[in-house]
Amino acid sequence: MSKTMKAIEISTPGGPEVLVPCERPMPTAGQGEVVIRVAWAGVNRPDALQRAGNYAPPPTASDLPGLEASGEVAEVGPGVTDWKVGDKVCALLPGGGYAEYVTTPAAHCLPIPEGMDLREAACLPETFFTVWTNVFMRGGLKAGERFLVHGGSSGIGTTAIQLARHFGARVFATAGSDEKCKTCTDLGAEQAINYKTQDFVEVMKDAGGADLILDMVGGDYLPRNVNALANDGRLVQIAFLNGPKVELNFAQVMVRRLTITGSTLRPQSDLAKARIAEELRTHVWPLLDAGRVAPVMDSEFPFEDAAGAHERIESPGHVGKIVLKVGA
């Protein structure tokens, strides 16, 4: 008889209440994979989109939500040489993080930064993979450039502000309250723009235009982002909280030599994610080890209250990362 584990599954597409405890078979490690005994699982907006039925997992991934976790390696599969049973890791997951055990490619695991506990480490993979690939690898942010991140007080935003500032960019951020704006400036933003009372387009034009914008809002922000860019500026789109469709005048893109690009992390190949992990280990993990960059924590919830965690991440009040306490 196969062993079972506790997990949180999506009983049917819907609101937070559809997240229910269940028992599932224990996963096993395949070629190049590890099984992690989960201590903490990060909670992210893509989890909420999946729960609502708007973000299907890849065909080979677990149907359980959860795209990042921290814990201890419980099993290593054939071909794995970088990790051994008992190693403490945080990892980007294809899915399945809301469970006592989860399988992921060994190359998507990273060590726990020095001085950081497993709770904080569970907040790193999804946001740091996303920010590094979109802001630095795809967006090409360089020292001295003007960088605007929307949703500056979110997990993505707080990470992007810190990394962009560390690598020498001039950082601007939008947020929905004066308190959230203060969080952004405390983290290193040169200016935080309360989008309820200020027009980010005018602010950025006054500053000379944004060389790079990281946006997860979409909708009517798309033409406004184009207007806020400097000549030769780049817009990187990573989500569409206000919808993916809008009318846009592409003449500006041509005349001003603008670049519009974007990506999502989950559908990328295992090899692509492994390359991101290697860049993070080289360029970012030393900053985490030294305490020069750190995740901003919002709240933690017991494993059984995943619904509460989802209510929190979908509320306007949260700042930074939310985690589930899964194991000891």
C-alpha positions in Angstrom: 0.0 0.0 0.0 1.4 3.4 -1.0 2.0 6.0 1.7 -0.2 9.0 1.8 0.3 12.7 2.8 -1.8 15.6 3.8 -2.5 18.2 1.1 -4.8 21.1 0.2 -6.7 20.6 -3.1 -9.0 22.7 -5.2 -12.4 20.9 -4.9 -13.9 22.9 -7.7 -13.1 26.3 -9.3 -14.2 29.1 -7.1 -13.4 31.3 -4.1 -11.0 30.6 -1.3 -13.6 28.3 0.4 -13.0 25.7 -2.3 -9.5 24.9 -0.9 -10.0 21.8 1.2 -7.7 19.4 3.1 -7.3 16.0 1.5 -4.9 13.0 1.4 -2.8 12.2 -1.6 -0.2 9.5 -2.5 3.3 10.5 -1.6 5.3 11.6 -4.6 8.5 9.9 -5.7 11.6 11.4 -7.3 12.1 10.7 -11.0 15.2 11.3 -13.1 16.9 14.5 -12.0 14.3 15.2 -9.3 14.1 15.6 -5.5 11.3 15.1 -3.1 11.1 17.9 -0.5 9.5 17.5 2.9 7.7 20.9 3.0 8.2 23.1 6.0 6.6 26.3 4.5 4.8 27.0 1.2 4.7 30.4 -0.4 1.2 31.7 -1.4 1.1 33.6 -4.7 -1.4 35.2 -7.0 -1.1 32.5 -9.6 -2.3 30.1 -6.9 -5.5 32.2 -6.6 -5.9 32.3 -10.4 -5.6 28.5 -10.5 -8.1 28.1 -7.7 -10.5 30.3 -9.6 -10.2 28.2 -12.7 -8.2 30.8 -14.7 -4.7 29.3 -14.7 -4.5 25.7 -15.6 -1.3 23.8 -14.5 0.9 22.3 -17.2 -0.1 18.8 -18.2 2.9 17.2 -16.3 2.4 19.2 -13.1 0.5 18.4 -10.0 -3.0 19.8 -9.8 -2.4 20.9 -6.3 -1.6 24.6 -5.9 1.8 25.9 -4.7 4.7 27.2 -6.8 7.4 27.6 -4.1 8.4 26.0 -0.9 11.1 25.4 1.6 12.0 22.3 3.5 14.3 19.3 3.7 15.3 17.0 0.9 13.6 13.6 1.6 14.6 11.7 -1.5 16.9 12.2 -4.5 16.2 10.7 -7.9 18.6 9.1 -10.4 21.2 11.5 -11.7 21.0 14.0 -8.9 24.4 14.9 -7.5 24.0 18.4 -6.2 21.7 17.5 -3.3 21.5 14.8 -0.7 18.8 13.6 1.8 18.7 16.0 4.7 19.8 19.1 2.8 17.7 22.2 3.5 16.5 24.0 0.4 14.0 26.4 -1.1 12.7 25.6 -4.5 10.6 26.7 -7.5 7.9 24.1 -8.1 5.8 23.2 -11.1 2.9 22.9 -8.6 2.0 20.8 -5.6 3.5 23.0 -2.8 0.4 22.9 -0.7 1.3 19.4 0.6 3.6 17.7 3.1 5.8 16.5 0.3 6.5 17.8 -3.2 8.6 16.8 -6.2 10.6 19.3 -8.3 13.7 19.2 -10.6 16.8 19.3 -8.5 18.2 22.1 -10.6 15.3 24.4 -9.4 16.4 24.1 -5.8 18.6 26.7 -4.1 20.3 26.7 -0.7 18.8 28.5 2.3 20.6 31.8 2.6 22.9 32.3 5.6 21.0 33.6 8.6 17.6 33.0 7.0 15.0 30.7 8.4 12.8 28.3 6.4 9.8 30.6 6.7 11.6 33.5 5.0 13.2 31.2 2.5 9.9 29.9 1.3 9.2 33.5 0.0 12.2 33.6 -2.3 11.8 31.3 -5.4 8.7 32.5 -7.2 9.3 36.2 -6.8 13.1 36.1 -7.3 12.9 33.9 -10.3 10.2 36.2 -11.8 12.0 39.4 -11.0 15.4 38.3 -12.2 14.3 36.8 -15.5 12.0 39.8 -16.4 13.8 42.8 -15.0 17.4 41.7 -15.7 17.5 38.9 -18.2 14.6 40.0 -20.4 14.3 43.7 -19.5 18.1 44.3 -19.5 18.1 46.8 -16.6 21.4 48.6 -16.2 22.9 50.9 -13.6 21.7 54.5 -13.9 18.5 53.7 -15.7 15.1 54.8 -14.5 13.0 51.7 -13.5 9.3 51.8 -12.7 7.6 48.8 -11.0 3.8 48.8 -10.6 2.4 47.1 -7.4 5.5 48.1 -5.5 4.3 46.8 -2.2 3.6 43.3 -3.5 5.9 40.3 -3.3 7.1 41.0 -6.8 7.3 44.8 -6.2 9.3 44.6 -2.9 11.8 42.2 -4.5 12.1 44.3 -7.7 12.7 47.5 -5.8 15.5 46.0 -3.7 17.3 44.3 -6.6 17.0 47.2 -9.0 18.3 49.6 -6.3 21.2 47.3 -5.5 22.3 47.1 -9.1 22.3 50.8 -9.4 19.0 51.8 -11.1 16.9 54.8 -10.2 13.7 53.1 -8.8 10.2 54.4 -9.0 7.1 52.4 -7.8 3.3 52.7 -7.7 1.2 51.6 -4.8 -2.4 52.2 -3.6 -1.9 54.0 -0.3 0.5 56.4 1.4 1.5 53.6 3.8 2.4 51.3 1.0 4.3 54.1 -0.7 6.3 54.5 2.4 7.1 50.8 2.3 8.5 51.3 -1.2 10.7 54.3 -0.3 11.9 52.5 2.8 13.1 49.6 0.5 15.0 52.0 -1.8 12.6 53.5 -4.2 13.6 57.1 -5.1 9.9 58.0 -5.5 6.7 56.1 -4.7 3.5 57.2 -6.6 0.1 56.8 -5.0 -1.8 55.8 -8.1 -5.1 56.9 -6.4 -4.0 60.5 -6.1 -1.1 60.9 -8.7 -0.6 60.1 -12.4 2.4 57.9 -12.8 2.7 59.0 -16.5 3.2 62.6 -15.5 5.7 61.7 -12.7 7.8 59.6 -15.0 7.7 62.2 -17.8 9.0 64.8 -15.3 11.8 62.4 -14.4 12.8 61.9 -18.0 10.7 58.8 -18.8 11.1 55.2 -17.7 13.8 53.2 -19.4 12.1 50.0 -18.1 8.7 49.3 -16.7 7.6 46.0 -15.0 3.8 45.7 -15.1 1.3 43.2 -13.8 -1.8 45.4 -14.1 -2.4 45.5 -17.9 -5.7 46.8 -19.1 -5.7 50.6 -19.4 -2.2 50.7 -18.0 -0.8 49.5 -21.3 -1.2 52.7 -23.3 -0.3 54.7 -20.2 2.9 52.7 -19.8 3.8 53.4 -23.4 3.4 57.1 -22.7 5.5 56.9 -19.5 8.5 55.3 -21.3 11.5 57.2 -22.5 12.7 56.8 -26.1 14.2 53.3 -26.5 12.3 52.2 -23.3 11.2 48.7 -22.6 7.9 47.4 -21.1 7.9 44.0 -19.6 4.4 42.5 -18.9 4.1 39.7 -16.4 0.3 39.6 -15.6 -3.0 41.3 -16.4 -4.9 42.1 -13.3 -7.0 44.5 -15.3 -7.3 42.3 -18.4 -5.1 41.6 -21.4 -7.0 43.5 -24.1 -6.7 47.2 -24.9 -6.5 49.5 -27.9 -2.9 50.7 -28.4 -1.4 53.1 -30.8 1.7 51.3 -32.1 3.0 54.3 -34.0 4.6 55.5 -30.8 6.3 52.1 -30.5 7.8 52.5 -33.9 8.7 56.2 -33.8 10.2 56.1 -30.3 11.8 52.7 -30.7 10.0 51.1 -27.8 10.2 47.4 -26.9 7.1 45.6 -25.5 7.7 42.1 -24.2 6.7 39.8 -21.4 6.7 36.3 -20.0 5.2 33.9 -17.5 7.4 31.6 -15.5 5.4 28.4 -15.0 5.2 27.3 -18.7 8.9 27.7 -19.3 11.1 24.6 -19.8 12.9 22.9 -16.9 16.2 23.9 -18.6 15.2 27.6 -18.8 14.3 27.6 -15.1 17.5 25.9 -14.2 19.4 28.7 -16.0 17.5 31.3 -14.0 18.4 29.4 -10.8 22.1 29.4 -11.7 22.0 33.1 -12.4 20.3 33.7 -9.0 22.9 31.6 -7.2 25.7 33.6 -8.8 24.3 37.2 -8.7 21.6 37.3 -6.0 22.2 34.6 -3.4 25.4 36.4 -2.1 23.2 39.5 -1.4 20.8 37.3 0.5 23.7 35.7 2.4 25.0 39.1 3.4 21.6 40.4 4.4 21.6 43.2 1.8 18.4 42.0 0.3 15.6 40.2 2.1 12.0 39.1 1.5 9.3 41.4 2.9 6.9 39.3 5.0 3.2 40.0 5.3 1.7 37.1 7.2 1.6 33.4 7.9 -1.3 31.0 8.1 -1.6 27.4 9.4 -1.7 24.8 6.7 -5.4 24.0 7.2 -6.3 27.7 6.6 -5.1 28.0 3.0 -8.5 29.7 2.4 -7.5 32.5 4.8 -4.2 32.9 3.1 -6.0 33.3 -0.3 -8.4 35.8 1.2 -5.4 37.8 2.4 -3.6 37.8 -0.9 -6.7 38.9 -2.7 -7.3 41.7 -0.2 -6.0 45.2 -1.0 -4.2 45.5 2.4 -1.4 43.0 2.2 2.3 44.0 1.8 4.9 41.5 0.7 4.7 37.7 1.0 2.3 35.3 2.6 3.2 31.8 3.6 1.6 28.6 4.8 3.1 26.6 7.7 3.1 23.1 6.5 5.5 21.0 8.6 7.8 21.4 11.6 
